[in-house]
Amino acid sequence: MRCPYCQHPESKVIDSRDAETGVRRRRECLRCQSRFTTYERPEAQTLYIIKKDSRREEFDRRKLMSGLRMACAKRPLPTGAVERLVNDVEDELRKLGRSEVASSLVGELVMERLRTLDHIAYVRFASVYRDFADLESLRQEVETLAAGGGAGATLNQLPLLPPETLGRGRRGRRPKSAAAR
């Protein structure tokens, strides 16, 4: 393991602990005495994703992480939520015991978790993944979320629609009260 500071190839392990997906090791460089952390994961069987056009591509967690980070950009999510989501999806895919899985399964697993994590991130991801043909299909998806279609709000979840707009008509106007008529 090369030191990230001086690139010296030798270091000593100061501390080892079990982590969620492997082993976390605290190391010290033998040259510059800088400390750094490494994570070790068991090497799993290669997992291939079958794309819509029948191409096969090796599963790349960085690619999934990148797409999720874009969908979750500027959202009030807990630290590490995206990493946990990717770990959860990857674990579920590997538990299937298959060497190849359809990209549609990956997308559905991600959307299922995003729906409960953050509605806005879910809509962002779904708009790319489902490739909505028109504004009407996007509107239907948002209305399903607003009506509570299987989505439970989480602790850090902001409402999809502000409470004051929920009682309004189609164009955002409030219904007239009896006194205002």
Secondary structure as UniProt FT lines:
FT   TURN            4..6
FT   STRAND          11..19
FT   TURN            20..21
FT   STRAND          22..29
FT   TURN            30..32
FT   STRAND          35..40
FT   STRAND          48..50
FT   TURN            52..53
FT   STRAND          56..58
FT   HELIX           61..71
FT   TURN            72..74
FT   TURN            79..80
FT   HELIX           81..95
FT   TURN            96..97
FT   STRAND          100..102
FT   HELIX           103..117
FT   HELIX           119..129
FT   TURN            130..131
FT   HELIX           135..146
FT   TURN            147..148
FT   TURN            155..156
FT   HELIX           163..165
FT   TURN            166..167
FT   TURN            170..171
FT   TURN            178..180
//
